[in-house]
């Protein structure tokens, strides 16, 4: 534990806790706007959470595999990478299948599925290329995606466009995964096939951040370079966003640069405050989350499905246990917005107790 970068674990913990917070309001009819995704173009604080996680995946790849670079892609290393990829992907599929196990309409894309693919490609790229080649790969992915989305005509539609159902990414999702897409749209998916291409670039930015971090000895140099480079990415993302709008659902190239820059600066701030200045007490709960991130994400998903499926009485019209708890314990005395937020916070506190106990017993679920 002493060799770990404490601030990176805190960053991961903050990200996972925030993901649980925004994914599980008491009622979707009463949510504070910053806790919602942008309707289409634009970026709210909620839209930062997923790219933060992929960024952290990239940083972690560097710190995990840097000692093994001299070995190269041995059978053992490839086996471990593939094993972790498959496990994370299957966990995502299991979450999608529970509780109906309807394979005919199960959603194949998803958060964990995208994380697994980004981990796979970034890990292989890390072993096979140097930092300069990784920058080139990221640029090729981002520019290529820009060309694909804005210049290539959409079959059966016409000119290239960035509308939800008629862009080329949505067309390809329907072509390859029809009937297995996001249930709220059915015609496109925010974690679809094409938008996974620039998501890999988000992971590459994380990898490059880890390498930039390791390049300098002095903490002040590390922080200065991370803040400066992050600022350049933010400005570049905003500038590119003038012609290729920042959009989380499409994972546009401008969104990759913009969120990557913010993630870089957030890591720099955490590192300076926690690892350099030693201000750690406030971050302890996030360490619990960060050390068992995949476990708590999957467990929270299962709990939500359980609470929403259990009925408080006979018949489909009866409220679910989720609704019953929300209405009686929160909505009965709080304003709708605060009741919804309070319910989500309770879930975070509930898992915090579990994660605290796991940490005390040195139980860390790894995949």
C-alpha positions, 0 to 999 in steps of 0.5 A, spaced: 500 500 500 505 504 501 508 504 494 501 506 491 499 513 489 494 515 494 491 521 490 490 516 484 486 512 489 482 518 491 481 520 484 478 513 483 474 513 489 471 520 488 469 518 481 466 512 482 462 515 488 460 520 483 457 515 478 453 512 484 450 519 486 448 521 479 446 514 477 441 513 482 437 519 484 430 517 488 426 520 483 428 522 476 423 527 476 427 531 481 434 532 480 438 538 480 441 540 473 448 539 475 447 531 476 444 530 469 447 529 463 447 534 458 441 533 453 445 533 447 451 538 446 454 541 452 458 538 458 455 538 465 459 536 471 456 529 470 458 528 463 465 528 466 465 522 470 465 517 465 471 520 461 475 521 468 474 513 469 477 512 463 483 517 464 484 513 470 484 507 467 490 509 462 494 512 468 493 506 472 496 502 466 502 506 466 504 505 473 502 497 473 506 496 466 511 500 467 516 495 471 514 490 465 516 494 459 522 491 458 519 484 458 514 486 452 508 482 450 510 476 453 504 470 453 503 471 461 502 479 460 497 478 454 494 473 458 493 477 464 490 483 459 485 478 456 483 475 462 482 482 465 478 484 459 474 479 459 472 479 466 470 486 466 466 485 459 462 479 462 461 483 469 457 489 464 453 483 461 451 480 467 449 487 470 445 488 463 442 481 464 440 481 471 434 479 473 430 477 466 436 474 463 433 475 456 439 474 451 434 476 445 434 483 447 440 484 452 444 491 451 451 489 449 454 496 449 455 499 456 459 502 461 463 496 463 464 493 456 467 500 454 472 500 460 474 493 458 475 495 451 479 501 452 483 497 457 485 492 452 487 497 446 490 502 451 494 496 454 497 493 448 498 500 445 502 501 451 507 495 450 508 496 443 509 504 442 513 509 446 510 516 448 511 519 442 507 514 438 502 514 443 500 521 441 500 520 434 495 514 435 491 518 439 491 524 434 489 519 428 483 516 432 481 523 434 482 526 427 479 520 424 473 520 428 472 527 426 472 526 419 468 519 419 462 523 423 462 530 419 464 528 412 462 521 411 455 520 408 450 516 412 447 510 408 439 511 407 440 518 410 444 522 406 449 528 409 453 527 415 450 529 421 450 529 429 443 528 430 442 522 435 438 517 431 441 519 424 449 520 425 453 514 422 455 512 429 447 510 430 447 507 423 452 502 425 450 501 432 443 499 428 446 495 423 450 491 428 447 491 434 439 492 433 435 489 438 441 490 443 442 497 444 440 502 450 433 501 452 431 508 452 433 510 445 433 503 442 436 506 435 442 509 438 447 507 444 451 512 448 456 507 449 456 504 442 461 501 437 464 507 433 464 512 439 468 507 443 474 509 438 475 516 441 474 513 448 480 509 447 484 516 446 481 518 453 485 512 455 491 514 452 491 521 455 491 518 461 497 513 459 501 519 457 499 523 463 502 517 467 508 518 463 509 525 464 508 524 471 513 519 472 518 524 467 519 529 473 522 528 480 520 534 483 513 535 485 512 542 483 515 540 476 509 534 476 504 539 478 506 545 473 506 540 467 500 537 469 496 543 470 499 547 463 498 541 459 491 540 462 490 547 460 492 546 453 487 540 452 481 544 455 483 550 450 484 545 444 477 542 446 473 548 446 476 551 440 475 544 436 468 544 439 466 550 435 466 545 429 465 539 432 461 540 439 463 537 445 458 531 446 458 526 451 453 521 448 457 521 441 464 522 445 466 527 440 474 529 439 473 535 442 469 532 448 476 527 449 480 533 449 476 538 454 475 532 459 482 529 458 484 536 460 480 537 466 482 530 469 489 532 468 488 538 472 484 534 477 489 529 478 494 535 479 490 538 484 489 531 488 496 530 488 499 536 490 494 537 496 494 529 498 501 526 496 505 533 497 502 537 502 499 531 506 492 533 507 489 526 507 484 526 512 478 528 508 480 523 503 479 517 507 472 515 505 474 516 497 480 511 499 475 506 501 471 507 494 477 507 490 480 501 492 474 497 491 472 501 485 469 495 480 466 491 486 462 497 488 460 499 481 457 492 480 454 491 487 450 498 487 448 496 480 445 489 483 442 493 489 438 498 484 435 492 480 433 488 486 430 494 490 426 496 483 424 489 482 421 487 489 414 489 490 411 492 496 404 487 495 401 483 490 400 486 483 404 490 478 401 496 480 404 496 487 410 500 488 417 497 488 421 497 494 425 503 491 419 507 491 416 505 497 423 507 501 424 513 497 416 516 498 416 514 506 423 516 508 425 522 504 419 525 500 415 525 506 418 530 509 424 533 504 423 537 498 423 533 491 430 535 489 433 534 496 429 528 497 431 525 491 439 527 492 438 524 499 436 518 497 442 517 492 447 520 498 444 514 502 446 509 497 453 512 497 453 512 505 451 504 505 456 502 501 461 506 504 460 502 511 461 496 507 467 498 503 470 501 510 469 494 513 472 491 507 478 495 507 479 494 515 479 486 513 484 488 507 479 485 502 480 488 495 476 485 489 481 485 483 479 483 476 
